[in-house]
Amino acid sequence: MQTAHHSALEAKHAGLDQKIAAEAQRPLPDTALLAALKKQKLKLKEEMTAQ
């Protein structure tokens, strides 16, 4: 059973996925921003699997 918290985490995870994809498509992607976004995404993934 999914809780509202888990659904919110999934939504944030998907949003980060979109931001990462958009940044990666830029001609000169900001590598520091990409690293930060990926780190946030990993933390969300870990939180989702911990539940």
C-alpha positions in Angstrom: 0.0 0.0 0.0 1.4 3.4 -1.0 1.1 6.2 1.5 0.8 9.9 0.6 4.4 10.4 1.7 5.6 7.6 -0.6 3.6 9.1 -3.5 5.1 12.5 -2.8 8.6 11.0 -2.8 7.9 9.4 -6.2 6.7 12.7 -7.6 9.8 14.5 -6.4 12.0 11.6 -7.8 10.3 12.0 -11.2 10.7 15.7 -11.2 14.4 15.4 -10.5 14.6 12.9 -13.3 13.2 15.5 -15.7 15.5 18.2 -14.4 18.5 15.9 -14.9 17.4 15.0 -18.4 16.8 18.7 -19.3 20.2 19.8 -17.9 22.0 16.9 -19.7 20.5 18.0 -23.0 21.9 21.5 -22.8 24.9 22.2 -25.0 27.1 22.9 -22.0 25.5 21.1 -19.0 26.4 22.3 -15.6 28.2 19.4 -14.1 28.0 20.6 -10.5 24.2 21.0 -10.9 23.9 17.6 -12.4 25.9 16.1 -9.6 23.7 17.8 -7.0 20.5 16.7 -8.7 21.7 13.1 -8.9 22.6 13.2 -5.2 19.2 14.5 -4.3 17.6 11.8 -6.5 19.7 9.1 -4.8 18.6 10.3 -1.3 15.0 10.2 -2.4 15.4 6.7 -3.8 17.0 5.5 -0.6 14.2 7.0 1.4 11.6 5.3 -0.8 13.2 1.9 -0.4 13.6 2.3 3.3 9.8 2.4 3.8 
